[in-house]
Each structure stands twice: as C-alpha cells, then as structure tokens.
Amino acid sequence: MNNKRFYLSQTDKKIAGVCGGLAEYFEVDPLLVRVFFLMAFFGLGCGLLAYIALWLCAPKAPYRF
C-alpha cells in the first residue's frame, strides 16, 4: 500500500510551498505546477482560490533530520 501524503514543501517554496508540495507528491518538476497555477489563475480565474485553499488546508511537511 502506498503511504504517500501531500504536504506543503519546506524546501521548495516561493510563497507557501503549495506548488513544491504538489510537485513532490506527483513527482514532477515544480515549474510545471507553478505554470499550471498561473494558467488556472489567468485563464480560468480559479487558480488563486485553489492555491489559497490548499495553503490553508494542507499540513506542513514533518521536519526531517
């Protein structure tokens, strides 16, 4: 069973770590996720709402030694 969870990134973040966390979860380049959110913001108008919702609801990544 896969125990993969989505967390806000503590290492790859520009604002809150949402895009970095999504990139880690889906194992893609963080730039692709950031471009997706920009396209959703300017094209559909829902990118900012989705970003804020994920920022408020997602837990921070646990500290790793």
C-alpha positions in Angstrom: 0.0 0.0 0.0 1.2 3.5 -0.9 1.5 5.8 2.1 2.2 8.9 0.0 0.7 12.1 1.5 0.6 15.7 0.3 2.4 18.2 2.5 3.4 21.8 2.0 7.0 21.8 0.9 9.5 23.2 3.4 12.4 23.1 0.9 11.0 24.1 -2.4 8.7 27.0 -1.8 8.3 30.5 -3.2 5.3 31.6 -1.2 3.7 28.9 0.9 5.1 25.6 -0.5 1.9 24.5 -2.2 3.4 24.1 -5.7 6.6 22.5 -4.3 4.5 20.0 -2.3 2.3 19.1 -5.2 5.4 18.6 -7.4 6.9 16.3 -4.7 3.6 14.4 -4.4 3.2 13.9 -8.2 7.0 13.6 -8.8 7.1 16.3 -11.5 9.1 19.5 -11.9 7.8 22.3 -9.6 8.0 24.7 -12.5 5.2 22.7 -14.3 2.9 23.0 -11.2 3.6 26.8 -11.0 2.8 27.3 -14.7 -0.4 25.3 -14.2 -1.5 27.5 -11.3 -0.7 30.7 -13.3 -2.7 29.4 -16.3 -5.6 28.5 -14.0 -5.4 31.9 -12.4 -5.3 34.0 -15.6 -7.3 31.6 -17.9 -10.0 30.3 -15.6 -9.8 32.6 -12.6 -9.8 29.7 -10.1 -6.1 29.3 -9.6 -5.8 31.7 -6.7 -8.7 30.2 -4.9 -7.3 26.7 -5.3 -3.9 27.8 -4.1 -5.3 29.5 -1.0 -7.5 26.5 -0.2 -4.5 24.2 -0.4 -2.4 26.6 1.6 -4.9 26.7 4.4 -5.9 23.0 4.4 -2.6 21.2 3.8 -0.3 20.3 6.7 3.3 21.3 6.7 5.8 18.6 5.9 7.2 16.9 9.0 10.7 18.0 9.9 13.3 15.6 8.7 16.8 15.2 10.2 
